[in-house]
Amino acid sequence: MKIKSIRIKNYRLLKDVYMTLDYGTTLIVGRNNTGKTSFAEIFRSFLNPAGPKVRYEDFNQSCLKMFEIALEKFSGSAEDKDIRALMPTIELELRIDYKDNEDDFGVLGDFIIDLDDSLFETCVLVSYQLKDGKIKDFFQTLDVTDRKKYFSDLRGMINEYYEPVIYAIEPTNFKNKVRLEFSSFKRLILSGLINAQRGLDDETHSERDVLGKSLGNIFKSANSSGAPEAFKEKSEEINQVVEALQEKVDTDFQQKVKNLLPTLNIFGYPGLQDPNLSAATELNVKSLLESNTRVFYEGDDHFTLPETYNGLGVRNLIFILFRIYEYFREYQTQPTPPKGHLIFIEEPEAHLHPQMQEVFIRQLGEIVKEFQIQLNDGNTWPVQFVVSTHSSHIANETDFSKVRYFLSKSGKETKVKDLGAEFCSDEIKIDKEFLHKYLTLTKCDLYFADRAILIEGATERILLPEMIKKSDKVNNLSLRRKYLSVVEIGGAYAHHFYKFIDFLELKTLFITDLDSVRKTIGEKSTKYPASIVSKGTHSSNVGLSKWFGKDGYSDLEDIRSKNEVSKMSGSRYIAFQVDENENGLCGRSFEDAFILANINLFELDGLHGDELEQAVFDKAKEIGNESKANLAIEFAVEKTDWVVPKYIRDGLEWLDKDDSGNHEGEQ
């Protein structure tokens, strides 16, 4: 059995999200506070071993107003069914593929309610909702006029009159649903969470030996009646050793302890008749392993080191593997084998170097195979991993089909986007292949940025920090306070990123060149040599052509006539050379534009018009023949008193604005 998709409603930031799951590992990426942790927490809330734990604070904030609307209907004597329809519910809906279990339904049988022999899917809906017949009890004391008391009372009413229920739903007819016992859901699916706070870097005197604690849980699984025989034998051997110790404790040790105790009559306290105390010491194996067992690393010649002496990266990796092993053993020892197992791993990259991060995400599937072969007699372990990460190394190593992007909308709800579904068509196959290779090579962090700037080459990359600093100061921007991702892509490849940036809905500035050329028709062929802008006829920039829906060389006059609106497309903006205010001339590349904006630094003050434009073109060509990087370093480090070219100033100003068009701090 595999979970095909998950829909969550009204849970924390997840107001209404739908997400497909990969049958192996699904990777969740996105900025902070976009609901990645909430996605794992809803399973922990509904599948808590002590019973479901959902509460008022778990409701998405925007749905709370529906309680007031329902209260208004209640006060107006509306029918119960109409009031109930308005009441918010927290929902977790799973669509399940059980093709692999068609010969052995087991606990799945309760959830299969259709009569179609060719259908091997079912839906499970877990809902935190108002108890039946409790509408009057819920609303009769609520009063919205006292807002503070209203929300306090609402919290109490939800905690008292809401309950988790579970339904099996026919996937082709959602009106056909059957309410089941909640315990059946726990038997169907097992879940586990390896959260980001793992206590590995606690350097106090009471430092926790987290691997020893995992060992206690592994022993508990081995001691269960449903554990595999070979696994049981290992726990029985431990029990036998402890029983032998207990016999010793019950004789010699117990008597010594008893001698430590005084008789009660020594206190001379009235009413204490029994003059003797006795003591009994019992050895609990799980407690011994958890609290009194430390995991050591073996060295040469009996030299050992405690687990806390290893590097944090190694300890983190070993801990994650320990926990996966622990969950595997927990699955094996269930009285009724669950049909599915979902394990969430938060931020596995903590303390791991980049190469180890990449290996980890690749090895998850191999771990499952090894456990099945070596520890499960070749039988399937129906596990699916959901990994959330902020690591560009893990994110870019993963195939697009496995990536799910969490995007926060106004900070109040989350939108989940499927990268694989977005790039599945043949039309954008080339873009997909290029992007995956490029992201893997460069490890760029576009998934996690607040803003992005995509540039052509090394010159812009080296000078960009200084250009941002100058623009922040001169134009009162705040870009340096934002998490900016800068990616060097080259002018010939920018168009491959257009759909990707649209998918991310990431505000992105593309800085590119006009690349003016002059169409020259010869006897045998037509050529397009580089030209100053005033003499140019076309642009050879592929990214510019694609932006404006053209192929091949674009008409230069048409490109230069584009207004600000046409330079914007969704969340992206393209900046290319425009006339500099000082001299009214336009450069064809960054170097040309930089020189035109700072002619005094290049000893071109006395030139004007075509003469100046040609001199700038020649100077830029000379720089290109020598080293563009040298120019960039010179003006980034030594000569910092210069002006940012206008097209870049305009682009940075656009990038700084929020969705309402204001700069940070504006009203």
C-alpha positions as CSV (number, residue, x, y, z in Angstrom):
1,M,0.0,0.0,0.0
2,K,1.2,3.5,-0.8
3,I,-0.3,6.9,-0.1
4,K,-0.8,8.6,-3.4
5,S,-1.9,12.0,-2.2
6,I,-2.7,14.0,0.9
7,R,-5.2,16.9,1.3
8,I,-5.1,18.9,4.5
9,K,-7.7,21.6,5.5
10,N,-7.7,24.2,8.3
11,Y,-4.6,22.9,10.1
12,R,-2.3,25.7,11.2
13,L,-0.8,27.3,8.0
14,L,-2.3,24.6,5.9
15,K,-5.7,26.1,5.1
16,D,-6.4,23.9,2.1
17,V,-3.5,22.1,0.5
18,Y,-3.2,19.1,-1.8
19,M,0.1,17.2,-2.2
20,T,1.0,14.1,-4.1
21,L,3.5,11.7,-2.5
22,D,6.3,9.9,-4.3
23,Y,6.2,6.1,-3.6
24,G,9.7,6.3,-2.2
25,T,11.0,9.7,-1.0
26,T,9.2,13.1,-1.2
27,L,11.2,16.2,-0.7
28,I,9.6,19.3,0.8
29,V,11.4,22.6,0.2
30,G,10.5,26.3,0.8
31,R,11.3,29.2,3.0
32,N,10.9,29.3,6.7
33,N,7.4,29.4,8.2
34,T,5.7,27.9,5.2
35,G,4.0,25.0,7.0
36,K,6.6,22.2,6.3
37,T,6.6,21.2,10.0
38,S,2.8,21.4,10.2
39,F,2.6,18.8,7.4
40,A,4.3,16.3,9.7
41,E,2.6,17.4,12.9
42,I,-0.9,16.7,11.7
43,F,0.0,13.0,11.5
44,R,1.5,13.1,14.9
45,S,-1.7,14.9,16.2
46,F,-4.0,12.3,14.7
47,L,-1.8,9.2,15.3
48,N,-0.6,10.0,18.8
49,P,-0.2,6.7,20.7
50,A,-2.0,8.2,23.7
51,G,-4.9,9.2,21.4
52,P,-5.5,12.0,18.9
53,K,-4.4,15.4,20.2
54,V,-5.9,18.3,18.3
55,R,-6.9,21.6,19.8
56,Y,-8.2,25.1,19.2
57,E,-4.7,26.5,18.4
58,D,-4.4,24.0,15.5
59,F,-7.2,25.7,13.5
60,N,-6.1,27.9,10.7
61,Q,-6.6,31.4,11.8
62,S,-8.7,32.5,8.8
63,C,-11.3,29.8,9.4
64,L,-12.2,31.0,12.9
65,K,-14.6,33.6,11.5
66,M,-16.8,30.7,10.4
67,F,-17.6,30.1,14.1
68,E,-19.1,33.5,14.3
69,I,-21.1,33.1,11.1
70,A,-22.4,29.7,12.5
71,L,-23.3,31.4,15.8
72,E,-25.3,34.0,14.0
73,K,-27.2,31.3,12.2
74,F,-27.8,29.5,15.5
75,S,-29.1,32.7,17.0
76,G,-31.4,33.1,14.0
77,S,-32.9,29.6,14.6
78,A,-31.5,28.0,11.5
79,E,-31.7,24.2,11.1
80,D,-28.9,22.1,12.7
81,K,-27.7,20.7,9.3
82,D,-27.2,24.3,8.0
83,I,-25.3,25.3,11.1
84,R,-23.2,22.2,11.0
85,A,-22.3,22.8,7.4
86,L,-20.7,26.1,8.5
87,M,-18.6,24.7,11.3
88,P,-14.9,24.5,10.6
89,T,-13.3,21.1,10.6
90,I,-9.6,20.1,10.5
91,E,-9.3,17.4,7.9
92,L,-6.6,15.0,6.7
93,E,-7.6,13.1,3.6
94,L,-5.4,10.3,2.2
95,R,-5.8,8.7,-1.2
96,I,-4.4,5.2,-1.1
97,D,-3.2,2.8,-3.8
98,Y,-3.5,-0.8,-2.6
99,K,-2.7,-2.6,-5.8
100,D,0.2,-4.4,-4.1
101,N,-2.3,-5.7,-1.4
102,E,-5.0,-7.1,-3.8
103,D,-4.3,-10.6,-2.5
104,D,-4.1,-9.7,1.2
105,F,-6.3,-6.8,2.3
106,G,-5.9,-7.3,6.0
107,V,-6.7,-4.2,7.9
108,L,-7.4,-2.5,4.5
109,G,-10.6,-4.4,4.3
110,D,-12.5,-1.9,6.5
111,F,-11.5,0.9,4.2
112,I,-12.6,-0.7,0.9
113,I,-16.3,0.1,0.4
114,D,-16.6,0.2,-3.4
115,L,-17.7,-2.8,-5.5
116,D,-15.4,-2.2,-8.5
117,D,-13.0,-5.2,-8.9
118,S,-10.8,-3.1,-11.2
119,L,-10.3,-0.2,-8.7
120,F,-7.4,-0.5,-6.3
121,E,-7.7,2.9,-4.6
122,T,-9.6,4.1,-1.6
123,C,-9.9,7.4,0.4
124,V,-9.5,7.8,4.1
125,L,-10.8,11.0,5.7
126,V,-9.8,11.9,9.3
127,S,-11.8,14.8,10.6
128,Y,-11.7,16.9,13.8
129,Q,-15.3,18.0,14.0
130,L,-18.2,18.8,16.3
131,K,-19.8,15.8,18.0
132,D,-23.2,14.8,16.9
133,G,-26.1,16.5,18.7
134,K,-23.9,19.1,20.3
135,I,-24.7,22.3,18.4
136,K,-26.9,23.7,21.2
137,D,-24.3,22.9,23.9
138,F,-21.6,24.4,21.8
139,F,-23.2,27.8,21.1
140,Q,-25.6,28.5,23.9
141,T,-23.0,30.4,26.1
142,L,-21.0,32.0,23.4
143,D,-21.2,35.8,23.1
144,V,-19.2,37.7,20.5
145,T,-19.7,41.2,22.1
146,D,-16.9,40.5,24.6
147,R,-14.1,39.5,22.2
148,K,-11.6,38.3,24.8
149,K,-14.1,36.2,26.7
150,Y,-15.6,34.9,23.4
151,F,-12.3,33.4,22.2
152,S,-11.6,32.0,25.6
153,D,-15.0,30.3,25.7
154,L,-14.6,29.2,22.1
155,R,-11.4,27.4,23.0
156,G,-13.2,25.6,25.8
157,M,-16.1,24.6,23.6
158,I,-13.8,23.2,20.9
159,N,-11.8,21.2,23.4
160,E,-15.0,19.8,25.0
161,Y,-17.3,19.3,22.0
162,Y,-15.0,18.5,19.1
163,E,-13.8,15.0,18.4
164,P,-11.6,13.2,15.8
165,V,-13.6,10.8,13.6
166,I,-12.6,8.7,10.6
167,Y,-14.3,7.8,7.4
168,A,-13.7,5.4,4.5
169,I,-14.8,7.1,1.3
170,E,-15.4,5.6,-2.2
171,P,-12.9,7.4,-4.4
172,T,-15.3,7.6,-7.4
173,N,-18.3,8.7,-5.3
174,F,-17.5,11.0,-2.4
175,K,-21.1,10.8,-1.1
176,N,-20.6,7.2,-0.2
177,K,-18.7,7.2,3.0
178,V,-18.7,4.9,6.1
179,R,-17.7,6.0,9.6
180,L,-15.1,3.6,11.2
181,E,-13.6,3.1,14.6
182,F,-10.5,5.4,15.0
183,S,-8.4,2.5,16.1
184,S,-8.6,1.1,12.6
185,F,-6.7,4.1,11.3
186,K,-3.9,3.4,13.7
187,R,-3.7,-0.2,12.6
188,L,-3.7,0.9,8.9
189,I,-0.8,3.4,9.0
190,L,2.2,3.8,11.2
191,S,3.9,7.2,11.3
192,G,7.2,8.5,12.7
193,L,8.9,11.8,13.0
194,I,12.6,12.5,13.2
195,N,12.4,16.2,14.0
196,A,15.0,18.9,13.6
197,Q,15.7,19.3,17.4
198,R,17.7,16.2,18.1
199,G,19.7,17.3,21.2
200,L,23.0,16.6,19.5
201,D,24.8,19.8,20.3
202,D,23.9,20.1,24.0
203,E,27.2,20.8,25.7
204,T,26.0,21.0,29.3
205,H,27.1,18.6,32.0
206,S,23.9,16.7,31.6
207,E,24.6,16.0,27.9
208,R,22.1,13.5,26.5
209,D,23.4,10.3,25.0
210,V,20.6,10.1,22.4
211,L,21.7,6.9,20.8
212,G,21.4,5.1,24.2
213,K,17.8,6.3,24.4
214,S,17.1,4.9,20.9
215,L,18.5,1.6,22.1
216,G,15.9,1.4,24.8
217,N,13.1,1.8,22.2
218,I,14.7,-0.8,20.0
219,F,14.7,-3.2,22.9
220,K,11.0,-2.5,23.6
221,S,10.2,-3.4,20.0
222,A,12.3,-6.6,20.2
223,N,10.5,-7.6,23.4
224,S,7.0,-7.4,21.7
225,S,5.0,-10.5,20.9
226,G,4.8,-9.6,17.2
227,A,8.6,-9.2,16.8
228,P,10.5,-11.6,14.3
229,E,11.8,-14.6,16.1
230,A,15.5,-13.8,15.5
231,F,14.9,-10.3,16.9
232,K,13.0,-11.7,19.9
233,E,15.9,-14.1,20.7
234,K,18.3,-11.2,21.1
235,S,16.0,-9.4,23.6
236,E,15.5,-12.7,25.4
237,E,19.2,-13.1,25.9
238,I,19.3,-9.6,27.4
239,N,16.4,-10.5,29.7
240,Q,18.2,-13.7,30.9
241,V,21.2,-11.7,31.9
242,V,19.1,-9.2,33.8
243,E,17.2,-12.0,35.5
244,A,20.5,-13.4,36.7
245,L,21.4,-10.0,38.0
246,Q,18.0,-9.7,39.7
247,E,18.7,-12.9,41.7
248,K,21.9,-11.5,43.0
249,V,20.1,-8.2,43.8
250,D,17.4,-10.0,45.7
251,T,19.9,-11.7,48.0
252,D,23.2,-10.0,48.8
253,F,22.4,-6.5,47.5
254,Q,19.0,-6.4,49.1
255,Q,20.3,-7.3,52.5
256,K,23.0,-4.6,52.3
257,V,20.4,-2.0,51.4
258,K,18.1,-3.1,54.2
259,N,21.0,-2.6,56.7
260,L,21.0,1.1,55.6
261,L,17.5,1.6,56.8
262,P,16.6,2.6,60.3
263,T,13.8,1.0,62.3
264,L,10.8,3.3,62.6
265,N,10.7,3.2,66.4
266,I,14.0,5.1,66.5
267,F,12.1,8.2,65.7
268,G,9.8,7.7,68.6
269,Y,6.8,9.1,66.6
270,P,3.3,8.2,68.0
271,G,1.3,5.9,65.7
272,L,4.1,4.3,63.9
273,Q,3.7,0.7,65.1
274,D,5.7,-1.3,62.5
275,P,9.4,-1.1,63.7
276,N,10.9,-2.4,60.4
277,L,11.3,-1.2,56.9
278,S,12.3,-3.4,53.9
279,A,13.6,-2.5,50.4
280,A,13.1,-4.1,47.0
281,T,15.1,-3.2,44.0
282,E,13.8,-4.2,40.6
283,L,15.8,-4.0,37.4
284,N,13.9,-2.6,34.4
285,V,15.7,-3.5,31.2
286,K,14.3,-0.7,29.1
287,S,15.1,1.8,31.8
288,L,18.6,0.4,32.1
289,L,19.2,0.8,28.3
290,E,17.7,4.3,28.2
291,S,19.1,5.8,31.3
292,N,22.2,3.8,32.1
293,T,23.5,2.6,28.8
294,R,25.9,4.7,26.6
295,V,26.8,3.9,23.1
296,F,30.6,4.0,22.4
297,Y,32.7,4.0,19.3
298,E,35.2,1.2,19.2
299,G,38.9,2.0,18.6
300,D,42.0,-0.1,18.5
301,D,43.1,-2.3,21.4
302,H,39.9,-1.8,23.5
303,F,40.1,2.0,23.4
304,T,36.6,3.4,23.2
305,L,35.1,6.9,22.9
306,P,31.6,7.9,24.1
307,E,29.1,8.9,21.4
308,T,29.4,12.5,22.4
309,Y,33.1,12.6,21.4
310,N,32.3,12.2,17.7
311,G,31.7,15.1,15.4
312,L,28.2,16.5,15.3
313,G,27.8,15.6,11.7
314,V,28.6,11.9,12.2
315,R,26.4,11.8,15.3
316,N,23.6,13.4,13.4
317,L,23.8,10.9,10.6
318,I,24.1,7.9,12.9
319,F,21.2,9.2,15.0
320,I,19.0,9.5,11.9
321,L,19.9,6.0,10.8
322,F,19.3,4.7,14.3
323,R,15.8,6.2,14.3
324,I,15.0,4.8,10.9
325,Y,16.1,1.4,12.2
326,E,14.0,1.9,15.3
327,Y,10.9,2.7,13.3
328,F,11.6,-0.3,11.1
329,R,11.6,-2.6,14.1
330,E,8.5,-0.9,15.5
331,Y,6.8,-1.7,12.2
332,Q,7.9,-5.3,12.4
333,T,6.6,-5.8,15.9
334,Q,3.0,-4.6,15.4
335,P,0.4,-7.3,16.3
336,T,-1.3,-6.6,13.0
337,P,1.1,-5.5,10.3
338,P,0.2,-2.0,9.1
339,K,-0.3,-1.6,5.4
340,G,1.6,1.7,5.2
341,H,4.4,3.5,7.1
342,L,5.1,7.2,6.8
343,I,8.3,8.6,8.2
344,F,9.0,12.4,8.3
345,I,12.6,13.6,8.5
346,E,13.2,17.3,9.3
347,E,16.3,19.0,8.1
348,P,18.7,16.0,7.9
349,E,21.4,18.4,6.8
350,A,22.2,19.7,10.3
351,H,26.0,19.5,10.8
352,L,26.5,17.4,7.6
353,H,29.0,18.6,5.0
354,P,27.6,19.1,1.5
355,Q,28.8,15.8,0.0
356,M,27.3,13.9,3.0
357,Q,24.0,15.7,2.5
358,E,23.9,14.5,-1.2
359,V,24.8,11.0,-0.3
360,F,22.1,10.8,2.4
361,I,19.2,11.7,0.2
362,R,20.4,9.2,-2.4
363,Q,20.9,6.4,0.1
364,L,17.4,6.4,1.7
365,G,16.0,4.0,-0.9
366,E,19.1,1.7,-0.5
367,I,18.5,1.6,3.3
368,V,15.0,0.3,2.7
369,K,16.3,-2.4,0.3
370,E,18.9,-3.6,2.8
371,F,16.5,-3.7,5.7
372,Q,14.1,-5.8,3.6
373,I,16.8,-8.2,2.4
374,Q,18.8,-8.6,5.7
375,L,16.1,-8.2,8.4
376,N,12.7,-8.9,6.8
377,D,13.2,-12.1,4.8
378,G,12.9,-10.1,1.6
379,N,9.4,-9.0,2.4
380,T,8.3,-5.4,1.6
381,W,8.6,-2.6,4.1
382,P,5.9,-0.3,2.8
383,V,7.6,2.9,3.9
384,Q,7.4,6.3,2.4
385,F,9.8,9.1,3.5
386,V,8.9,12.8,3.6
387,V,12.0,14.9,4.0
388,S,11.9,18.6,4.6
389,T,15.1,20.6,4.0
390,H,16.7,24.0,3.7
391,S,19.7,22.5,2.0
392,S,20.4,23.5,-1.6
393,H,22.6,20.4,-1.9
394,I,19.8,18.0,-0.9
395,A,17.2,19.9,-2.9
396,N,19.2,20.1,-6.1
397,E,20.3,16.5,-5.9
398,T,16.7,15.3,-6.0
399,D,14.8,14.6,-9.2
400,F,12.0,17.2,-10.0
401,S,9.4,14.5,-9.7
402,K,10.0,14.2,-6.0
403,V,10.1,17.9,-5.1
404,R,7.2,19.7,-3.4
405,Y,7.5,23.4,-2.9
406,F,5.8,25.1,0.0
407,L,4.9,28.7,-0.6
408,S,3.5,31.0,2.1
409,K,0.7,33.3,0.9
410,S,0.6,36.5,3.0
411,G,2.0,34.6,6.0
412,K,-1.5,33.1,6.9
413,E,-1.8,30.1,4.6
414,T,0.4,27.8,2.5
415,K,0.3,26.8,-1.1
416,V,1.9,23.5,-2.1
417,K,3.3,23.2,-5.6
418,D,4.4,20.0,-7.4
419,L,7.5,20.6,-9.4
420,G,7.3,17.3,-11.2
421,A,3.8,17.9,-12.4
422,E,4.8,21.4,-13.6
423,F,7.6,20.1,-15.7
424,C,6.1,16.9,-17.0
425,S,5.1,18.0,-20.5
426,D,7.2,17.4,-23.6
427,E,7.2,21.1,-24.5
428,I,9.4,22.0,-21.6
429,K,11.5,18.8,-21.5
430,I,14.6,20.7,-22.6
431,D,14.1,23.3,-19.9
432,K,13.6,20.6,-17.3
433,E,16.8,18.7,-18.3
434,F,18.8,21.9,-18.4
435,L,17.6,23.1,-15.0
436,H,18.1,19.9,-13.2
437,K,21.7,19.6,-14.5
438,Y,22.4,23.3,-13.8
439,L,20.9,23.2,-10.3
440,T,22.9,20.1,-9.5
441,L,26.1,21.7,-10.6
442,T,25.7,25.1,-9.0
443,K,23.7,24.3,-5.8
444,C,21.8,27.6,-6.1
445,D,19.3,28.3,-3.4
446,L,16.3,29.6,-5.3
447,Y,13.9,27.4,-3.3
448,F,14.7,29.3,-0.1
449,A,15.2,32.9,-1.1
450,D,13.1,36.0,-0.6
451,R,14.3,37.6,-3.8
452,A,16.6,36.5,-6.6
453,I,18.8,38.1,-9.2
454,L,19.9,36.2,-12.3
455,I,22.9,37.7,-14.0
456,E,24.9,36.9,-17.1
457,G,28.6,36.7,-16.0
458,A,31.4,37.1,-13.6
459,T,31.7,40.9,-13.9
460,E,28.1,41.5,-12.7
461,R,28.5,38.8,-10.0
462,I,31.6,40.5,-8.5
463,L,30.2,44.0,-8.7
464,L,26.7,43.2,-7.7
465,P,27.2,43.4,-3.9
466,E,28.6,46.9,-4.3
467,M,25.8,47.9,-6.7
468,I,23.2,46.8,-4.2
469,K,25.0,48.6,-1.4
470,K,25.0,51.8,-3.4
471,S,21.4,51.5,-4.5
472,D,20.3,50.9,-0.9
473,K,22.1,54.0,0.2
474,V,21.2,56.4,-2.7
475,N,17.7,55.2,-3.5
476,N,16.8,54.3,0.1
477,L,16.2,50.6,-0.7
478,S,16.5,47.6,1.7
479,L,17.8,44.8,-0.4
480,R,20.7,44.0,1.8
481,R,18.2,43.1,4.6
482,K,16.5,40.5,2.3
483,Y,17.6,37.0,1.6
484,L,18.9,37.4,-1.9
485,S,19.9,34.5,-4.1
486,V,22.3,35.5,-7.0
487,V,22.6,33.1,-9.8
488,E,25.0,33.4,-12.7
489,I,23.3,31.9,-15.8
490,G,24.7,33.6,-19.0
491,G,22.6,35.4,-21.6
492,A,22.1,32.3,-23.8
493,Y,20.4,30.3,-21.0
494,A,18.2,32.7,-19.1
495,H,15.0,31.6,-20.9
496,H,15.3,28.1,-19.4
497,F,14.6,29.7,-16.0
498,Y,11.5,31.6,-16.9
499,K,9.0,28.9,-16.2
500,F,10.9,27.8,-13.1
501,I,10.8,31.3,-11.6
502,D,7.0,31.4,-12.4
503,F,6.6,28.1,-10.6
504,L,8.4,29.4,-7.5
505,E,6.5,32.7,-7.6
506,L,9.8,34.2,-6.5
507,K,10.3,37.9,-7.2
508,T,13.3,37.8,-9.6
509,L,15.3,40.3,-11.5
510,F,16.9,39.1,-14.7
511,I,19.9,41.4,-15.6
512,T,20.9,40.8,-19.2
513,D,22.5,42.6,-22.2
514,L,21.1,44.2,-25.4
515,D,23.8,42.5,-27.4
516,S,23.2,44.8,-30.3
517,V,24.3,43.4,-33.7
518,R,24.1,44.7,-37.3
519,K,22.5,42.6,-40.0
520,T,25.0,42.3,-42.8
521,I,23.9,40.6,-46.0
522,G,26.8,39.1,-47.9
523,E,27.1,37.3,-51.2
524,K,27.1,33.8,-49.6
525,S,25.5,34.4,-46.2
526,T,24.0,36.9,-43.8
527,K,26.0,37.8,-40.7
528,Y,25.3,39.6,-37.5
529,P,28.5,41.2,-36.2
530,A,28.6,43.1,-32.9
531,S,27.7,46.8,-33.3
532,I,27.2,49.9,-31.2
533,V,23.6,50.4,-30.3
534,S,23.0,53.4,-32.5
535,K,24.1,51.5,-35.6
536,G,22.6,48.1,-34.6
537,T,19.6,46.4,-36.3
538,H,19.0,43.4,-34.0
539,S,19.7,41.8,-30.7
540,S,21.4,38.5,-30.6
541,N,20.3,37.8,-26.9
542,V,18.2,34.6,-26.8
543,G,16.9,35.4,-23.4
544,L,15.5,38.8,-24.6
545,S,13.9,37.3,-27.7
546,K,12.2,34.5,-25.7
547,W,11.0,37.0,-23.1
548,F,9.1,38.9,-25.7
549,G,7.9,35.8,-27.5
550,K,10.3,35.8,-30.4
551,D,12.8,33.3,-31.8
552,G,16.2,34.1,-33.3
553,Y,17.4,37.6,-33.7
554,S,15.0,40.3,-32.4
555,D,14.5,43.7,-33.9
556,L,16.6,46.1,-31.8
557,E,14.3,49.1,-32.2
558,D,11.3,47.0,-31.0
559,I,13.3,45.7,-28.0
560,R,14.4,49.2,-27.0
561,S,10.9,50.6,-27.3
562,K,9.5,48.2,-24.6
563,N,8.0,50.0,-21.6
564,E,8.2,49.1,-18.0
565,V,5.0,47.1,-18.0
566,S,6.3,44.8,-20.9
567,K,9.5,44.2,-18.9
568,M,7.5,42.6,-16.2
569,S,6.0,39.1,-16.3
570,G,4.3,37.8,-13.2
571,S,7.0,37.8,-10.5
572,R,9.9,38.5,-12.8
573,Y,11.4,41.6,-14.4
574,I,14.0,41.9,-17.1
575,A,16.6,44.7,-17.1
576,F,18.7,45.5,-20.1
577,Q,20.7,48.5,-21.2
578,V,18.8,51.8,-21.6
579,D,20.0,55.4,-22.3
580,E,22.1,56.8,-19.5
581,N,20.8,60.0,-18.2
582,E,24.1,61.8,-18.4
583,N,24.8,61.5,-22.1
584,G,21.7,59.9,-23.7
585,L,23.8,57.0,-25.1
586,C,23.0,53.3,-24.6
587,G,25.5,50.5,-24.1
588,R,25.3,47.1,-25.7
589,S,26.7,45.2,-22.7
590,F,27.3,45.6,-19.0
591,E,30.9,46.9,-19.6
592,D,29.6,49.5,-22.1
593,A,26.9,50.7,-19.8
594,F,29.3,50.8,-16.8
595,I,31.8,53.0,-18.8
596,L,29.0,55.3,-20.1
597,A,27.8,55.8,-16.5
598,N,31.3,56.6,-15.4
599,I,33.1,58.2,-18.3
600,N,35.3,60.3,-16.0
601,L,36.9,57.2,-14.6
602,F,37.9,56.0,-18.1
603,E,39.3,59.4,-19.3
604,L,36.5,59.9,-21.9
605,D,35.2,63.2,-20.6
606,G,35.9,65.2,-23.7
607,L,34.1,62.9,-26.2
608,H,30.4,63.2,-27.2
609,G,27.8,61.5,-29.4
610,D,28.9,58.9,-31.9
611,E,32.5,59.4,-31.1
612,L,31.9,58.7,-27.4
613,E,29.7,55.7,-28.1
614,Q,32.4,54.2,-30.4
615,A,35.2,54.9,-27.9
616,V,33.1,53.1,-25.2
617,F,32.5,50.2,-27.5
618,D,36.2,49.9,-28.2
619,K,37.1,50.2,-24.6
620,A,34.7,47.5,-23.6
621,K,36.0,45.2,-26.3
622,E,39.6,45.8,-25.0
623,I,38.5,44.9,-21.5
624,G,36.8,41.8,-22.8
625,N,40.0,40.8,-24.6
626,E,42.1,41.2,-21.4
627,S,40.0,40.3,-18.4
628,K,36.5,41.3,-17.4
629,A,37.1,39.9,-13.9
630,N,40.1,42.2,-13.4
631,L,37.8,45.2,-14.2
632,A,35.2,44.0,-11.7
633,I,37.7,43.4,-8.9
634,E,39.4,46.8,-9.5
635,F,36.1,48.6,-9.1
636,A,34.7,46.4,-6.3
637,V,37.8,46.7,-4.1
638,E,40.0,49.6,-5.1
639,K,38.0,52.3,-6.9
640,T,34.5,52.3,-5.3
641,D,33.5,55.8,-6.1
642,W,31.3,55.1,-9.2
643,V,27.7,55.2,-10.4
644,V,25.5,52.2,-11.0
645,P,24.2,52.0,-14.6
646,K,20.6,53.1,-14.9
647,Y,19.1,49.9,-16.1
648,I,20.4,48.1,-13.0
649,R,19.3,50.9,-10.7
650,D,15.8,50.6,-12.2
651,G,15.8,46.8,-11.8
652,L,17.0,46.9,-8.2
653,E,14.4,49.5,-7.3
654,W,11.7,47.2,-8.8
655,L,13.1,44.2,-6.9
656,D,12.9,46.0,-3.6
657,K,9.2,46.7,-3.8
658,D,6.6,44.5,-2.1
659,D,3.5,43.1,-3.7
660,S,1.6,46.4,-3.2
661,G,4.4,48.3,-5.1
662,N,5.8,50.0,-2.0
663,H,9.4,49.9,-0.7
664,E,9.9,48.4,2.7
665,G,9.0,51.0,5.3
666,E,6.6,52.9,3.1
667,Q,2.9,53.0,4.0
